[in-house]
Amino acid sequence: MTFLKMKYVWCLSILAILALGCSSAPKNPDPEKSHDVKNQAADYADFGDYYYSQAQYDQSLKFFELSLKENISVNNEEGIIKSQNSIGKVYSALGRSDLALDHYAQAYELAKKIDDPVLLSQSENNIGEIYLRAGESGEALPLFEKAIGRLKDIDFSRKKKDDDSIKDHRPVLYHNTGIAYKQQNNLNDALSWLEKALALNTEEKLYKDMADNYYAIASVYSKQNSFEKAIENASLALDYDKLAENKVGIAKDFLALGLISRKANMDEEAYAFFRDSYFVYKTLGLNQEMKKLLTLLIGSTETLGLYEEAGTYRELLDALEEE
């Protein structure tokens, strides 16, 4: 059993004990109050999503926690599940897989209780993503497959009419399945699943999600040393992240283009892309990413014989290391 799986089993055991003990939510909240509180919780969640998209994770976490508190106060179980998953994704973005897994496990247990296939599949996807980030695709794939199976009989077009908050997240599951196959070096299956995700996102004109798909497809082609296709798809990722005004995505796309260009021995192009990525990360104030880019810039400028520029980047890196 992997460490993550042991951690997940431990989380579920603790949750089961707590569930037997008590419940802090009211059983029969006033309907009028409940409606107002649910709306307030939804507003907090929207703010959380906005700050998350801007990589302002501390602020995002505050709003998701406020949303959770409101949902708990009126025993809104669906809202509690969504809030727990949202808090988990912030911790995941911060690299705190342990805390993310705690919140995902709580969401999963409550989704089991109300037996909602969409929310169950979302939780399975989220837990699978934790395994995926840890490189444990063997643990992630069965979760993605199970989650996809839950959705096969659901008409999402009808659900959207009934509830605007219901999102068709099959593209996310297809995308993650593709990444899992990529980790296992099964590149043909990886491309197949990523292209399925892209087709659904293109149909809905979901630019940010399309950018994620193109980015992943580029990484598969790069792994195959098909550099022309890799650069083409990474450039499309950049175009769609710009349309979505997704600054974090834009920085990642520039970085990907730099890495692919360097791998293809296109040193001048690599340097330009690394520089563009660094400046975007600088506007976001993401120091760890800035350090990574400065290290790449030092290497690129030295390769090109630009030693004065290399010295400047080294000074910037030293200053960041001292903070």
C-alpha positions as CSV (number, residue, x, y, z in Angstrom):
1,M,0.0,0.0,0.0
2,T,1.4,3.4,-1.0
3,F,1.9,6.2,1.6
4,L,-0.9,8.2,0.0
5,K,-3.3,5.2,0.2
6,M,-2.4,4.7,3.8
7,K,-3.1,8.3,4.5
8,Y,-6.4,8.2,2.7
9,V,-7.5,5.1,4.6
10,W,-6.6,6.8,7.9
11,C,-8.7,9.8,6.9
12,L,-11.7,7.7,6.3
13,S,-11.3,5.9,9.6
14,I,-11.2,9.1,11.5
15,L,-14.2,10.4,9.6
16,A,-16.2,7.3,10.4
17,I,-15.5,7.7,14.2
18,L,-16.5,11.4,14.1
19,A,-19.7,10.6,12.2
20,L,-20.8,8.2,15.0
21,G,-20.2,10.9,17.6
22,C,-22.1,14.0,16.7
23,S,-23.3,16.4,14.0
24,S,-22.8,20.2,14.2
25,A,-25.4,20.9,11.5
26,P,-29.1,21.6,12.3
27,K,-31.5,18.9,11.1
28,N,-34.4,21.1,10.1
29,P,-33.3,24.6,9.2
30,D,-35.8,27.3,8.5
31,P,-36.6,27.2,4.7
32,E,-36.4,30.9,4.2
33,K,-33.2,31.3,6.1
34,S,-31.8,28.3,4.4
35,H,-32.4,29.8,1.0
36,D,-30.6,33.1,1.9
37,V,-27.7,31.3,3.5
38,K,-27.2,29.0,0.5
39,N,-27.1,32.1,-1.7
40,Q,-24.5,33.7,0.5
41,A,-22.5,30.5,0.5
42,A,-22.7,30.4,-3.3
43,D,-21.5,34.0,-3.4
44,Y,-18.5,33.2,-1.2
45,A,-17.7,30.2,-3.5
46,D,-17.8,32.5,-6.5
47,F,-15.3,34.9,-4.8
48,G,-13.2,31.9,-3.9
49,D,-13.1,30.7,-7.5
50,Y,-12.1,34.2,-8.7
51,Y,-9.2,34.5,-6.3
52,Y,-8.2,30.9,-7.1
53,S,-8.1,31.8,-10.8
54,Q,-5.8,34.7,-10.0
55,A,-3.5,32.4,-7.9
56,Q,-4.4,34.4,-4.8
57,Y,-4.7,31.2,-2.8
58,D,-4.8,32.6,0.7
59,Q,-7.7,34.9,-0.2
60,S,-9.4,32.0,-2.1
61,L,-9.1,29.8,0.9
62,K,-10.8,32.3,3.2
63,F,-13.8,32.6,0.9
64,F,-14.1,28.8,0.5
65,E,-14.0,28.4,4.3
66,L,-16.7,31.0,4.7
67,S,-18.8,29.1,2.1
68,L,-18.3,25.9,4.0
69,K,-19.3,27.6,7.3
70,E,-22.5,28.9,5.8
71,N,-23.4,25.5,4.2
72,I,-22.8,23.7,7.5
73,S,-25.1,26.2,9.3
74,V,-28.1,25.1,7.2
75,N,-27.1,21.5,6.7
76,N,-26.7,22.0,2.9
77,E,-25.0,18.7,2.2
78,E,-24.4,19.3,-1.5
79,G,-22.9,22.7,-0.6
80,I,-20.7,21.2,2.1
81,I,-19.3,18.6,-0.4
82,K,-18.6,21.4,-3.0
83,S,-16.9,23.6,-0.3
84,Q,-14.8,20.7,0.9
85,N,-13.7,19.9,-2.6
86,S,-12.9,23.6,-3.2
87,I,-10.8,23.9,-0.1
88,G,-9.0,20.7,-1.1
89,K,-8.1,22.1,-4.5
90,V,-6.5,25.2,-2.9
91,Y,-4.4,23.0,-0.6
92,S,-3.5,20.9,-3.6
93,A,-2.4,24.1,-5.5
94,L,-0.3,25.0,-2.5
95,G,1.4,21.6,-2.5
96,R,-0.3,20.5,0.7
97,S,-1.5,17.1,-0.6
98,D,-2.0,15.9,3.0
99,L,-4.6,18.7,3.8
100,A,-6.1,18.4,0.3
101,L,-6.7,14.7,0.8
102,D,-8.3,15.3,4.2
103,H,-10.9,17.6,2.7
104,Y,-11.4,15.4,-0.4
105,A,-12.0,12.4,1.9
106,Q,-14.6,14.4,3.9
107,A,-16.4,15.4,0.7
108,Y,-16.3,11.8,-0.6
109,E,-17.8,10.3,2.6
110,L,-20.7,12.8,2.5
111,A,-21.2,12.2,-1.2
112,K,-21.6,8.5,-0.4
113,K,-24.2,9.3,2.2
114,I,-26.4,11.2,-0.2
115,D,-25.6,8.9,-3.0
116,D,-25.1,11.6,-5.7
117,P,-23.3,10.1,-8.7
118,V,-22.0,13.5,-9.9
119,L,-20.6,14.6,-6.6
120,L,-19.2,11.1,-6.0
121,S,-17.4,11.2,-9.3
122,Q,-16.1,14.7,-8.6
123,S,-14.6,13.5,-5.3
124,E,-13.1,10.4,-6.9
125,N,-11.6,12.6,-9.5
126,N,-10.1,14.9,-6.9
127,I,-8.6,12.1,-4.9
128,G,-7.3,10.6,-8.1
129,E,-5.6,13.9,-8.9
130,I,-3.7,13.7,-5.6
131,Y,-2.3,10.2,-6.6
132,L,-1.6,11.6,-10.1
133,R,0.5,14.5,-8.8
134,A,2.4,12.0,-6.6
135,G,3.2,9.9,-9.8
136,E,1.0,7.1,-8.6
137,S,-1.0,6.6,-11.8
138,G,-1.7,3.0,-10.9
139,E,-3.8,4.2,-8.0
140,A,-5.3,7.1,-9.9
141,L,-6.6,5.3,-13.0
142,P,-9.1,3.0,-11.2
143,L,-10.6,6.1,-9.5
144,F,-10.9,7.9,-12.8
145,E,-12.5,4.9,-14.5
146,K,-15.0,4.5,-11.7
147,A,-15.9,8.2,-11.8
148,I,-16.4,8.1,-15.6
149,G,-18.6,5.0,-15.2
150,R,-20.9,6.9,-12.8
151,L,-21.6,9.6,-15.4
152,K,-22.4,7.4,-18.4
153,D,-26.1,7.5,-18.0
154,I,-26.4,11.2,-17.0
155,D,-27.8,13.7,-19.5
156,F,-25.9,16.8,-18.6
157,S,-27.8,19.0,-21.0
158,R,-31.0,18.3,-19.0
159,K,-29.2,18.7,-15.7
160,K,-27.9,22.2,-16.7
161,K,-31.5,23.3,-17.3
162,D,-32.5,22.1,-13.9
163,D,-29.5,23.3,-12.0
164,D,-26.9,25.8,-13.4
165,S,-24.4,24.6,-10.7
166,I,-24.2,21.2,-12.3
167,K,-21.1,21.1,-14.5
168,D,-20.3,18.3,-16.9
169,H,-16.8,17.4,-15.6
170,R,-16.3,14.5,-18.0
171,P,-13.6,16.5,-19.8
172,V,-11.6,16.8,-16.6
173,L,-11.8,13.1,-16.0
174,Y,-10.8,12.4,-19.6
175,H,-8.0,14.8,-19.3
176,N,-6.7,13.2,-16.1
177,T,-7.0,9.8,-17.6
178,G,-4.9,10.9,-20.4
179,I,-2.2,12.3,-18.0
180,A,-2.3,9.0,-16.1
181,Y,-1.6,7.0,-19.3
182,K,1.2,9.5,-20.1
183,Q,2.8,8.8,-16.8
184,Q,2.7,5.1,-17.7
185,N,4.3,5.9,-21.1
186,N,1.2,4.7,-22.9
187,L,1.3,7.8,-25.2
188,N,-1.3,6.7,-27.8
189,D,-4.0,6.2,-25.2
190,A,-2.9,9.4,-23.5
191,L,-3.5,11.4,-26.7
192,S,-6.8,9.6,-27.3
193,W,-8.2,10.6,-23.9
194,L,-6.8,14.2,-24.1
195,E,-8.4,14.7,-27.5
196,K,-11.8,13.5,-26.1
197,A,-11.5,16.1,-23.4
198,L,-10.5,18.8,-25.9
199,A,-13.5,17.9,-28.2
200,L,-16.0,18.4,-25.3
201,N,-14.4,21.6,-24.1
202,T,-14.2,23.0,-27.7
203,E,-17.9,22.3,-28.1
204,E,-18.6,24.4,-25.0
205,K,-16.0,27.0,-25.8
206,L,-14.3,26.6,-22.4
207,Y,-11.1,28.4,-23.3
208,K,-9.2,27.8,-20.1
209,D,-9.9,24.0,-20.2
210,M,-9.1,23.9,-23.9
211,A,-5.7,25.5,-23.0
212,D,-5.1,22.8,-20.4
213,N,-5.8,20.1,-23.0
214,Y,-3.5,21.6,-25.6
215,Y,-0.8,22.0,-22.9
216,A,-1.0,18.3,-22.0
217,I,-1.2,17.3,-25.7
218,A,2.0,19.3,-26.3
219,S,3.7,17.5,-23.4
220,V,2.9,14.1,-25.0
221,Y,4.3,15.2,-28.4
222,S,7.4,16.5,-26.7
223,K,7.8,13.2,-25.0
224,Q,7.6,11.6,-28.4
225,N,10.2,14.1,-29.7
226,S,7.7,15.4,-32.1
227,F,8.8,19.0,-31.5
228,E,6.9,20.7,-34.3
229,K,3.5,19.3,-33.0
230,A,4.6,20.0,-29.5
231,I,5.3,23.7,-30.2
232,E,2.1,24.0,-32.2
233,N,-0.1,22.7,-29.4
234,A,1.7,24.6,-26.7
235,S,1.2,27.8,-28.8
236,L,-2.5,27.0,-29.0
237,A,-2.6,26.6,-25.2
238,L,-1.0,30.0,-24.9
239,D,-3.6,31.5,-27.3
240,Y,-6.5,30.1,-25.3
241,D,-5.1,31.0,-21.9
242,K,-4.8,34.6,-23.2
243,L,-8.4,34.5,-24.3
244,A,-9.3,33.2,-20.8
245,E,-7.0,35.8,-19.2
246,N,-5.5,32.9,-17.2
247,K,-2.2,34.4,-16.0
248,V,-0.9,31.3,-14.3
249,G,-1.7,29.3,-17.5
250,I,0.1,31.9,-19.6
251,A,3.2,31.6,-17.5
252,K,3.1,27.8,-17.7
253,D,2.6,27.9,-21.5
254,F,5.6,30.1,-22.0
255,L,7.6,27.8,-19.7
256,A,6.5,24.8,-21.8
257,L,7.4,26.5,-25.0
258,G,10.8,27.2,-23.6
259,L,11.5,23.7,-22.4
260,I,10.3,22.2,-25.8
261,S,12.5,24.7,-27.7
262,R,15.5,23.9,-25.5
263,K,14.9,20.2,-26.1
264,A,14.8,20.9,-29.9
265,N,18.1,22.9,-29.6
266,M,16.3,26.2,-30.4
267,D,18.3,28.0,-27.7
268,E,17.4,31.6,-28.7
269,E,13.7,30.8,-28.7
270,A,14.0,29.0,-25.4
271,Y,15.6,32.0,-23.8
272,A,12.9,34.3,-25.0
273,F,10.1,32.0,-23.7
274,F,11.8,31.6,-20.3
275,R,12.1,35.3,-20.0
276,D,8.4,35.8,-20.9
277,S,7.4,33.2,-18.3
278,Y,9.5,34.8,-15.6
279,F,7.9,38.2,-16.1
280,V,4.4,36.8,-15.8
281,Y,5.3,34.9,-12.7
282,K,6.8,38.1,-11.3
283,T,3.5,39.9,-11.8
284,L,1.8,37.1,-9.8
285,G,4.4,37.2,-7.0
286,L,5.0,33.5,-7.1
287,N,8.5,33.2,-5.8
288,Q,9.1,29.5,-6.2
289,E,8.2,29.7,-9.8
290,M,10.3,32.8,-10.3
291,K,13.3,30.9,-8.8
292,K,12.8,28.1,-11.2
293,L,12.7,30.4,-14.2
294,L,15.7,32.4,-13.0
295,T,17.7,29.1,-12.9
296,L,16.6,28.3,-16.4
297,L,17.4,31.8,-17.6
298,I,20.9,31.6,-16.1
299,G,21.5,28.4,-18.0
300,S,20.1,29.8,-21.3
301,T,22.1,33.0,-21.2
302,E,25.3,31.1,-20.5
303,T,24.6,28.7,-23.4
304,L,24.1,31.8,-25.7
305,G,27.3,33.5,-24.3
306,L,25.3,36.3,-22.7
307,Y,27.3,36.4,-19.5
308,E,26.3,39.9,-18.4
309,E,22.6,38.9,-18.5
310,A,23.5,35.7,-16.7
311,G,25.0,37.7,-13.9
312,T,21.9,39.9,-13.6
313,Y,19.7,36.8,-13.4
314,R,22.0,35.3,-10.8
315,E,21.8,38.5,-8.6
316,L,17.9,38.3,-8.9
317,L,18.0,34.7,-7.8
318,D,20.3,35.4,-4.9
319,A,18.0,38.2,-3.7
320,L,15.0,35.8,-3.8
321,E,16.9,33.1,-1.9
322,E,17.6,35.6,0.9
323,E,13.9,36.5,1.4
